[in-house]
Amino acid sequence: MLTTVDHSRDSAGLRYVYPVVSRRAGGVSVGVNLNPNNACNWACVYCQVEGLSRGGPPPIDLDLLADELSGFLQAAIDGDYLSRHAPPEARRLVDVAFSGNGEPTSAAEFAAAVDVVGRIVERLAPGLPVRLITNGSLVHRPGVQDGLRRLSELSGEVWFKLDRALADEIARVNEIPGSPEKAARNLEICAGLVRTWVQTCWFAFDGQAPTKDSADAYCRLLQPLAGKLAGVHLYGLARPSMQPAAPRLSALPAAVMQQFAAQIEKETGLKVIVSP
């Protein structure tokens, strides 16, 4: 049975396509995993991917992707897949989402994959949203921007990762060189091409919640871009990290999450959806 705490990428026995119950999307999300080798250019401390490594994906078999997605959507729409595998409250398709075991836009075939997915969704499930869940680090690349434009043509949207806005905290949480300025530039580019939400994982590290300076810096980064953004998905730790830092991480009380959401809304005017 699919649950919000198990996002296994092989639950359907396919290479690129996997279903999950998404607490943020509110139903069954059909994931598209362009990183089946568990490689990513980031190594976020809360990542649930077991055996995560640094790097990019192998070449993508677009024909296989098309076959898998077509077959799965047909089984979910016309068959009994959802009634057999999803809990009653989640027996509806909510989106097709590029996510998976690494950064989707690192695939050389990313733009082509968006086109493949778009054509299948338009044929089998018109109106079903197509989303990209991304760390946003490669948005400056022309090929990635081509994919974002195609996503916009599909009335799709991006969930753009911004966990922290201070350089040292970005380095600690995402394990990359911390550059708030680059994050802001890429976020602005992305929002100029396609409807864009910010997604933020807010949690305690070594028992300490993010500081006031951290929250203030986050709001300052978003303030100039607020008019271009759809809003913020603020979420906590729902599934265990598979990274070495896992024992150092803990979820924050719902009240703390709501307090930060209220600050974001007050200081930026952005809508905030909270998933503690």
C-alpha positions as semicolon CSV with decimal commas, in nm:
position;residue;x (nm);y (nm);z (nm)
1;M;0,000;0,000;0,000
2;L;0,132;0,345;-0,091
3;T;0,185;0,581;0,202
4;T;0,322;0,930;0,264
5;V;0,618;0,783;0,455
6;D;0,734;0,545;0,181
7;H;0,839;0,701;-0,149
8;S;1,013;0,395;-0,291
9;R;1,110;0,452;-0,655
10;D;1,063;0,087;-0,749
11;S;0,711;0,040;-0,609
12;A;0,570;-0,019;-0,959
13;G;0,862;-0,227;-1,084
14;L;0,950;0,030;-1,352
15;R;1,275;0,210;-1,436
16;Y;1,158;0,569;-1,472
17;V;0,800;0,584;-1,342
18;Y;0,689;0,539;-0,981
19;P;0,375;0,634;-0,784
20;V;0,381;0,797;-0,439
21;V;0,123;0,944;-0,205
22;S;0,221;1,310;-0,187
23;R;0,114;1,492;0,129
24;R;0,188;1,826;-0,036
25;A;0,000;1,748;-0,358
26;G;-0,281;1,566;-0,175
27;G;-0,311;1,236;-0,362
28;V;-0,116;0,998;-0,585
29;S;0,167;1,166;-0,769
30;V;0,315;0,984;-1,068
31;G;0,688;1,038;-1,033
32;V;0,931;1,052;-1,322
33;N;1,280;0,954;-1,209
34;L;1,550;1,068;-1,450
35;N;1,822;0,968;-1,202
36;P;1,779;0,590;-1,164
37;N;2,148;0,561;-1,069
38;N;2,085;0,754;-0,742
39;A;2,325;1,032;-0,844
40;C;2,273;1,401;-0,773
41;N;2,478;1,719;-0,788
42;W;2,362;1,802;-0,431
43;A;2,366;1,588;-0,117
44;C;2,099;1,738;0,107
45;V;2,130;1,613;0,463
46;Y;1,760;1,515;0,478
47;C;1,757;1,324;0,146
48;Q;1,570;0,993;0,159
49;V;1,765;0,834;-0,128
50;E;1,965;0,535;-0,008
51;G;2,307;0,501;-0,165
52;L;2,309;0,860;-0,290
53;S;2,620;0,953;-0,487
54;R;2,750;1,266;-0,656
55;G;2,708;1,297;-1,029
56;G;2,454;1,296;-1,307
57;P;2,223;1,038;-1,465
58;P;2,299;0,787;-1,737
59;P;2,147;0,844;-2,084
60;I;1,767;0,839;-2,068
61;D;1,576;0,589;-2,281
62;L;1,292;0,817;-2,390
63;D;1,103;0,536;-2,562
64;L;1,103;0,330;-2,243
65;L;0,995;0,635;-2,044
66;A;0,705;0,687;-2,283
67;D;0,600;0,321;-2,263
68;E;0,616;0,315;-1,883
69;L;0,424;0,638;-1,834
70;S;0,157;0,545;-2,089
71;G;0,108;0,203;-1,933
72;F;0,095;0,333;-1,579
73;L;-0,149;0,615;-1,654
74;Q;-0,379;0,375;-1,837
75;A;-0,371;0,135;-1,539
76;A;-0,443;0,418;-1,296
77;I;-0,719;0,579;-1,502
78;D;-0,895;0,278;-1,654
79;G;-0,784;-0,004;-1,423
80;D;-0,791;-0,077;-1,051
81;Y;-0,436;0,026;-0,960
82;L;-0,543;0,309;-0,728
83;S;-0,810;0,105;-0,551
84;R;-0,561;-0,175;-0,489
85;H;-0,257;0,029;-0,391
86;A;-0,363;0,371;-0,257
87;P;-0,540;0,449;0,072
88;P;-0,904;0,557;0,026
89;E;-0,833;0,924;0,095
90;A;-0,565;0,937;-0,178
91;R;-0,728;0,749;-0,465
92;R;-0,690;1,021;-0,722
93;L;-0,410;1,127;-0,953
94;V;-0,285;1,474;-0,865
95;D;0,009;1,522;-1,101
96;V;0,298;1,385;-1,298
97;A;0,614;1,509;-1,127
98;F;0,975;1,509;-1,238
99;S;1,148;1,427;-0,912
100;G;1,317;1,098;-0,832
101;N;1,661;1,009;-0,698
102;G;1,859;1,312;-0,812
103;E;1,831;1,646;-0,989
104;P;1,603;1,596;-1,293
105;T;1,744;1,888;-1,490
106;S;2,091;1,730;-1,484
107;A;1,975;1,487;-1,754
108;A;2,089;1,592;-2,101
109;E;1,748;1,474;-2,226
110;F;1,551;1,683;-1,974
111;A;1,377;1,908;-2,230
112;A;1,298;1,609;-2,453
113;A;1,162;1,419;-2,153
114;V;0,930;1,709;-2,069
115;D;0,802;1,698;-2,425
116;V;0,747;1,321;-2,409
117;V;0,562;1,346;-2,079
118;G;0,359;1,641;-2,201
119;R;0,237;1,461;-2,512
120;I;0,133;1,152;-2,313
121;V;-0,048;1,354;-2,047
122;E;-0,230;1,559;-2,311
123;R;-0,346;1,234;-2,476
124;L;-0,434;1,020;-2,174
125;A;-0,502;1,262;-1,886
126;P;-0,567;1,612;-2,022
127;G;-0,560;1,868;-1,745
128;L;-0,344;1,658;-1,512
129;P;-0,073;1,896;-1,383
130;V;0,290;1,836;-1,476
131;R;0,542;1,950;-1,217
132;L;0,918;1,974;-1,184
133;I;1,068;1,937;-0,837
134;T;1,418;2,079;-0,863
135;N;1,706;2,222;-0,666
136;G;1,722;2,495;-0,929
137;S;2,099;2,483;-0,959
138;L;2,101;2,430;-1,338
139;V;1,826;2,672;-1,441
140;H;2,085;2,899;-1,604
141;R;2,152;2,634;-1,874
142;P;1,979;2,696;-2,210
143;G;1,869;2,334;-2,243
144;V;1,703;2,342;-1,901
145;Q;1,529;2,665;-1,993
146;D;1,393;2,497;-2,307
147;G;1,237;2,234;-2,083
148;L;1,089;2,501;-1,855
149;R;0,930;2,676;-2,152
150;R;0,773;2,348;-2,263
151;L;0,651;2,295;-1,907
152;S;0,490;2,637;-1,916
153;E;0,314;2,548;-2,243
154;L;0,164;2,253;-2,055
155;S;0,040;2,490;-1,783
156;G;0,282;2,312;-1,553
157;E;0,478;2,447;-1,260
158;V;0,809;2,422;-1,078
159;W;0,875;2,356;-0,711
160;F;1,214;2,523;-0,662
161;K;1,422;2,422;-0,360
162;L;1,537;2,699;-0,126
163;D;1,608;2,554;0,216
164;R;1,825;2,829;0,360
165;A;1,946;3,175;0,255
166;L;2,274;3,213;0,445
167;A;2,585;3,080;0,271
168;D;2,710;2,869;0,563
169;E;2,367;2,714;0,616
170;I;2,325;2,633;0,245
171;A;2,663;2,456;0,259
172;R;2,559;2,259;0,567
173;V;2,204;2,166;0,463
174;N;2,254;2,106;0,089
175;E;2,627;2,022;0,100
176;I;2,717;2,254;-0,185
177;P;2,911;2,583;-0,191
178;G;2,662;2,826;-0,041
179;S;2,559;3,109;-0,275
180;P;2,234;3,289;-0,190
181;E;2,298;3,521;-0,484
182;K;2,306;3,234;-0,734
183;A;1,994;3,083;-0,582
184;A;1,813;3,416;-0,617
185;R;1,928;3,461;-0,978
186;N;1,817;3,114;-1,081
187;L;1,488;3,150;-0,896
188;E;1,419;3,473;-1,084
189;I;1,503;3,309;-1,419
190;C;1,277;3,015;-1,339
191;A;0,985;3,231;-1,230
192;G;1,018;3,429;-1,553
193;L;0,969;3,113;-1,761
194;V;0,709;2,908;-1,574
195;R;0,481;2,929;-1,271
196;T;0,713;2,872;-0,975
197;W;0,666;2,778;-0,610
198;V;0,950;2,782;-0,359
199;Q;0,984;2,460;-0,157
200;T;1,160;2,476;0,178
201;C;1,247;2,199;0,422
202;W;1,257;2,354;0,771
203;F;1,393;2,138;1,053
204;A;1,615;2,129;1,359
205;F;1,986;2,049;1,334
206;D;2,152;1,909;1,645
207;G;1,835;1,994;1,833
208;Q;1,846;2,360;1,734
209;A;1,580;2,523;1,520
210;P;1,693;2,767;1,249
211;T;1,785;3,099;1,407
212;K;1,609;3,432;1,370
213;D;1,895;3,543;1,143
214;S;1,827;3,242;0,923
215;A;1,454;3,318;0,898
216;D;1,517;3,687;0,835
217;A;1,771;3,615;0,559
218;Y;1,526;3,379;0,392
219;C;1,256;3,646;0,385
220;R;1,500;3,909;0,258
221;L;1,599;3,685;-0,033
222;L;1,236;3,628;-0,135
223;Q;1,110;3,984;-0,088
224;P;1,232;4,127;-0,424
225;L;1,101;3,820;-0,611
226;A;0,767;3,783;-0,435
227;G;0,565;3,939;-0,716
228;K;0,693;3,674;-0,958
229;L;0,632;3,370;-0,738
230;A;0,322;3,156;-0,680
231;G;0,399;3,096;-0,313
232;V;0,596;2,880;-0,071
233;H;0,563;2,512;0,022
234;L;0,706;2,496;0,374
235;Y;0,747;2,140;0,493
236;G;0,910;1,941;0,770
237;L;1,067;1,599;0,806
238;A;0,813;1,326;0,729
239;R;1,043;1,044;0,620
240;P;1,381;0,940;0,761
241;S;1,696;1,069;0,598
242;M;1,928;0,809;0,448
243;Q;2,232;1,036;0,475
244;P;2,513;1,030;0,736
245;A;2,372;1,338;0,913
246;A;2,036;1,169;0,978
247;P;2,085;1,131;1,358
248;R;2,143;1,507;1,383
249;L;1,810;1,602;1,227
250;S;1,469;1,633;1,391
251;A;1,128;1,768;1,302
252;L;1,010;2,101;1,439
253;P;0,681;2,143;1,630
254;A;0,387;2,246;1,412
255;A;0,364;2,574;1,604
256;V;0,721;2,666;1,505
257;M;0,645;2,589;1,141
258;Q;0,331;2,802;1,152
259;Q;0,522;3,087;1,316
260;F;0,777;3,089;1,034
261;A;0,500;3,069;0,774
262;A;0,336;3,374;0,931
263;Q;0,664;3,563;0,912
264;I;0,708;3,477;0,544
265;E;0,354;3,587;0,463
266;K;0,390;3,911;0,658
267;E;0,729;4,010;0,516
268;T;0,686;3,896;0,154
269;G;0,311;3,879;0,094
270;L;0,352;3,526;-0,044
271;K;0,101;3,250;0,023
272;V;0,255;2,975;0,238
273;I;0,131;2,615;0,248
274;V;0,260;2,429;0,553
275;S;0,314;2,052;0,573
276;P;0,466;1,987;0,919
